[in-house]
Amino acid sequence: MKHDDTFGYALMAGFLIVLGLLGIVMASQAVDFTMQIFGLALAVFAVFYTFFAIDKTN
């Protein structure tokens, strides 16, 4: 039995979009290099997961 979890992917993608925006804000306001890299990595992860969720829902 295959379980279709489209709503779960969409919900997590929405949550990660918010986290990605938070990461961009963190990177833009960072005073040290480590926080800037962490914010950018969070944003990149959010973009990749959102594309993965779009692929899974279609």
Summary of the structure (lengths in Angstrom):
residues: 58
radius of gyration: 13.9
end to end distance: 18.9
largest distance: 51.0
contacts: 151
relative contact order: 0.19
helix: 83%
strand: 0%
